[in-house]
Amino acid sequence: MPVALNNTQLEILKLFRNDQSEEELQEIKSLLIAYLADKVTMEADKAFDEKGYSDSIFEKWKKEHFRKIA
């Protein structure tokens, strides 16, 4: 079953119509990863601010074990 590409995927394909070297591909991957990591960090910061969490709650969470045994 074919899957349609979204607008972001189509724009990226347009940008890279020509072959890229392996080094250039790695640079592009690194840029995309950094961009997405920044977005996640900004969303996490926003959520922490909205909920009024402090650094102390984050430190507490780091020490807790969240895995549940079924």
Backbone as CSV, one residue per row, in Angstrom:
resi,resn,N_x,N_y,N_z,CA_x,CA_y,CA_z,C_x,C_y,C_z
1,MET,0.839,-1.176,0.000,0.000,0.000,0.000,0.887,1.243,0.000
2,PRO,0.791,2.094,-1.025,1.631,3.292,-1.097,1.274,4.299,-0.012
3,VAL,2.304,4.989,0.451,2.116,6.018,1.472,2.495,7.364,0.854
4,ALA,1.628,8.344,1.002,1.901,9.678,0.461,2.934,10.388,1.326
5,LEU,3.775,11.160,0.677,4.760,11.954,1.408,4.103,13.232,1.903
6,ASN,4.555,13.687,3.088,4.023,14.947,3.594,4.805,16.116,2.989
7,ASN,4.362,17.334,3.258,4.985,18.529,2.661,6.461,18.660,3.017
8,THR,6.820,18.337,4.250,8.220,18.426,4.671,9.077,17.469,3.869
9,GLN,8.618,16.237,3.719,9.375,15.236,2.964,9.545,15.666,1.507
10,LEU,8.490,16.210,0.916,8.571,16.658,-0.472,9.573,17.790,-0.638
11,GLU,9.575,18.744,0.298,10.514,19.867,0.219,11.952,19.391,0.356
12,ILE,12.195,18.442,1.237,13.547,17.904,1.405,13.997,17.202,0.126
13,LEU,13.113,16.447,-0.486,13.455,15.785,-1.748,13.802,16.807,-2.838
14,LYS,13.075,17.898,-2.884,13.359,18.941,-3.870,14.743,19.549,-3.649
15,LEU,15.117,19.731,-2.383,16.416,20.335,-2.067,17.580,19.449,-2.495
16,PHE,17.363,18.156,-2.483,18.462,17.214,-2.716,18.242,16.368,-3.961
17,ARG,17.909,17.034,-5.055,17.726,16.333,-6.327,19.040,15.750,-6.824
18,ASN,20.146,16.418,-6.533,21.468,15.946,-6.960,22.068,15.056,-5.890
19,ASP,22.980,14.179,-6.315,23.645,13.291,-5.360,24.470,14.088,-4.363
20,GLN,24.488,13.618,-3.139,25.283,14.216,-2.074,26.387,13.238,-1.707
21,SER,27.515,13.757,-1.275,28.588,12.881,-0.803,28.174,12.292,0.546
22,GLU,28.843,11.250,0.944,28.550,10.631,2.238,28.777,11.625,3.374
23,GLU,29.820,12.441,3.236,30.114,13.452,4.255,28.979,14.480,4.339
24,GLU,28.475,14.913,3.189,27.374,15.869,3.176,26.112,15.255,3.780
25,LEU,25.851,13.996,3.496,24.689,13.326,4.088,24.791,13.279,5.612
26,GLN,25.981,13.006,6.110,26.178,12.969,7.561,25.975,14.347,8.173
27,GLU,26.431,15.389,7.478,26.232,16.752,7.964,24.745,17.094,8.009
28,ILE,24.020,16.711,6.979,22.586,16.973,6.923,21.870,16.235,8.052
29,LYS,22.229,14.983,8.270,21.632,14.217,9.370,21.895,14.885,10.704
30,SER,23.120,15.349,10.898,23.475,16.011,12.158,22.658,17.285,12.354
31,LEU,22.475,18.052,11.278,21.671,19.275,11.368,20.221,18.966,11.723
32,LEU,19.660,17.938,11.088,18.274,17.571,11.373,18.121,17.073,12.806
33,ILE,19.066,16.282,13.268,19.017,15.769,14.637,19.111,16.921,15.632
34,ALA,20.016,17.856,15.388,20.163,19.010,16.286,18.881,19.841,16.299
35,TYR,18.286,20.044,15.131,17.040,20.805,15.035,15.931,20.133,15.842
36,LEU,15.764,18.829,15.656,14.709,18.109,16.369,14.975,18.059,17.871
37,ALA,16.238,17.908,18.254,16.586,17.898,19.675,16.265,19.247,20.319
38,ASP,16.532,20.328,19.602,16.201,21.669,20.117,14.698,21.822,20.310
39,LYS,13.921,21.308,19.356,12.469,21.401,19.475,11.968,20.623,20.694
40,VAL,12.505,19.441,20.921,12.101,18.637,22.078,12.468,19.359,23.369
41,THR,13.658,19.922,23.409,14.105,20.650,24.602,13.197,21.852,24.875
42,MET,12.849,22.592,23.833,11.974,23.755,24.011,10.593,23.330,24.513
43,GLU,10.061,22.240,23.978,8.754,21.757,24.425,8.808,21.272,25.873
44,ALA,9.895,20.592,26.247,10.047,20.133,27.625,10.152,21.324,28.577
45,ASP,10.947,22.322,28.191,11.075,23.534,29.016,9.725,24.225,29.180
46,LYS,8.981,24.298,28.092,7.660,24.927,28.127,6.728,24.171,29.076
47,ALA,6.728,22.843,28.980,5.878,22.027,29.851,6.276,22.202,31.314
48,PHE,7.579,22.224,31.599,8.046,22.410,32.973,7.594,23.759,33.512
49,ASP,7.703,24.794,32.686,7.280,26.133,33.116,5.776,26.181,33.364
50,GLU,5.004,25.587,32.464,3.545,25.602,32.601,3.088,24.844,33.849
51,LYS,3.780,23.768,34.185,3.404,22.957,35.345,4.036,23.475,36.633
52,GLY,4.955,24.428,36.507,5.599,24.990,37.692,6.617,24.054,38.321
53,TYR,7.170,23.143,37.537,8.170,22.218,38.069,9.477,22.952,38.331
54,SER,10.218,22.460,39.301,11.514,23.047,39.628,12.611,22.021,39.341
55,ASP,13.841,22.478,39.458,14.966,21.565,39.266,14.947,20.429,40.287
56,SER,14.425,20.706,41.478,14.420,19.675,42.519,13.516,18.500,42.145
57,ILE,12.397,18.762,41.474,11.521,17.665,41.061,12.202,16.833,39.985
58,PHE,12.950,17.494,39.104,13.672,16.768,38.069,14.741,15.876,38.697
59,GLU,15.449,16.396,39.679,16.467,15.595,40.370,15.822,14.406,41.079
60,LYS,14.652,14.608,41.662,13.932,13.518,42.325,13.557,12.448,41.311
61,TRP,13.054,12.876,40.141,12.647,11.926,39.105,13.829,11.099,38.601
62,LYS,14.996,11.733,38.520,16.180,11.004,38.042,16.530,9.839,38.961
63,LYS,16.173,9.950,40.231,16.511,8.913,41.205,15.439,7.844,41.323
64,GLU,14.272,8.115,40.775,13.168,7.156,40.863,13.273,6.120,39.764
65,HIS,12.631,5.004,40.022,12.601,3.912,39.051,11.176,3.850,38.517
66,PHE,10.977,4.204,37.234,9.646,4.299,36.678,9.156,3.001,36.038
67,ARG,10.011,2.055,35.857,9.629,0.818,35.176,8.666,0.039,36.046
68,LYS,7.556,-0.378,35.431,6.551,-1.143,36.158,6.682,-2.608,35.782
69,ILE,6.529,-3.444,36.747,6.567,-4.886,36.509,5.124,-5.358,36.356
70,ALA,4.865,-6.023,35.235,3.501,-6.478,34.938,3.150,-7.707,35.728
